[in-house]
Amino acid sequence: MPSEPERLSSESGIELQDIRSVARSYFRREVSPAHDWFHVQRVEANAEQLASEYPDVDDAVVRLSVLLHDIGRAKEDRGEIEDHAEWGAEESDRILREHGVSSDRRDAVAHCIRAHRYSNHIEPETLEAKILCDADNLDAIGAVGIARCFTYGGELGSPIHDPSLPVEADESVAGETQFNHLQKKLLNISNRMYTDAGRERASERTEFVRTFAQRFEREVAGNR
C-alpha cells in the first residue's frame, strides 16, 4: 500500500483524496477523542503496515474501508443510530456509488465495515476485512489503547478503579470500571486478531498493557 497516492491505482481510477475529504466531514470537533479523525489516521497507518505483508490484498478496498469505517460513530454516540458499523456500511455504499466505485468494491468495503466492530460478532470473510479488523484492534491496545480506554471512560463518567470491585467479582461484560474494562477487553483483544502480521504486533502491545496493569495494581495498593 503506497503511503499517499493521488490515485489508488491506475486500474481503480479512485481518487483517494476525494473519499478522504468526504470521510473527514463526518468527524465534528465535538466527536469523542477515542473515535476521532486521529483514530482513523492511526488505523490507516496500522493497515498500511499490515497490508504491506500481503501482496495480493486489494489496496483500494483496504484504504476505502479504513477511511469510512467510523463515519457513523458520532451518530451512535449521540444516540441517533444503534449500530455505527451497519449504518456506516450503508452510507459508504452511497458515497462510493456517487464517486463511481464498482459494485464489487462497494460490497467488499461494506463487508469490511460491518465486520470491524468488536461486539457485533460478524466474522471477516476477506483478507481486506481481516486487515481492517486487525488495524482497528491494534489501536485499542498498547499505549494508545490504554489512553483511549481511560479517555472514553471519563466521557462516560465511569470510575477509573474501585478497589472493592476486583475484576474477578465484576460480572458485567465490559467492566464497571475502566481498569476492569482494560482487563476484560484490552488484554483479550489479541485473541481476535485475524492475520499473522496482526497477531505479531498485538502480542507486543498486549504485553505492554499487561505490564501497565501490574504496575497499576501495585500503585493503588501503595506498593510503589
VENURWO-V922404 format. One record per pair of residues at least 12 apart in sequence whose ideal C-beta (glycine too) atoms are under 6 Angstrom apart, sorted by the first residue. I is the first residue (numbers start at 1). J is the second residue. Records with the same first field share a line. If there is no record, write none. Layout:
# VENURWO-V922404
I->J, J
This chain:
# VENURWO-V922404
1->48, 51, 59
8->60
12->60
14->60
19->67
20->67
22->95
23->67, 68, 71
24->37
26->71
31->74
32->77
33->151
34->148, 151, 152
35->70, 73
42->139
43->66, 135, 136, 139
44->66
46->135, 138
47->62, 66, 131, 135
50->131, 134, 135, 197, 198
51->131
53->197
57->127
58->128
61->105, 108, 109, 128
62->128, 131
64->109
65->109, 112, 113, 132
68->92
69->113, 116
71->88
72->84, 87, 88
85->113, 114, 117, 120
88->113
89->110, 113, 114
92->109, 113
93->106, 110
111->129
112->128, 129, 132
115->129
116->132, 133, 136
124->194
130->194, 195
133->194
134->193, 194, 195, 198
137->189
138->201
140->189
141->186, 189, 205, 206, 209
142->205, 208
145->186
146->212
149->178, 182
150->178
153->178
158->178
159->177
160->178
161->177, 179, 220
162->177
167->180, 183
186->209
187->209
190->202, 206
